[in-house]
């Protein structure tokens, strides 16, 4: 029985060495790329000591402590249930991907922060794998904060640029001499009697 393996032109151009290895006679095929290129974008900065600070999320800031081999998540503005939920989802994701040790996730020394220890790896660069997985987690969270941003923009547009149904032309609403519950004329003035009466 013949085995057909298709490799696209893009894969052939991206990697010079593509190996096809048949591991067992029951037609299990494993394709091994020698140097796969993975690209992703993060809104990040490097601190003076080499720590990497990631600011993509709307609720939390993520810091990868390169010397201590830790991931720390801080509240961006105010500590709330939304912030703790985001931090918890981040560390659950990193824990399931095998980036952070299960027993190391704990509250940090800053109020409202969570931290976890990055596992050591023999085969991969631990910091690069941490960055990659944080990027993947942010991609899963992106629809949430983009929808919140779109909702806020929609509410601003509704107030600033109302539809014809929700607006009136200038001068259509008649103006009255007195409006509201506070009368402007005919009020009793306590100052007329020479002393305060209240």
PyMOL commands that set and color helices and strands:
alter all, ss='L'
color gray80, all
select helices_A, chain A and resi 9-14+81-96+102-104+126-160+190-193
alter helices_A, ss='H'
color red, helices_A
select strands_A, chain A and resi 18-24+28-33+44-46+52-54+60-65+70-75+106-107+114-117
alter strands_A, ss='S'
color yellow, strands_A
deselect
rebuild
show_as cartoon
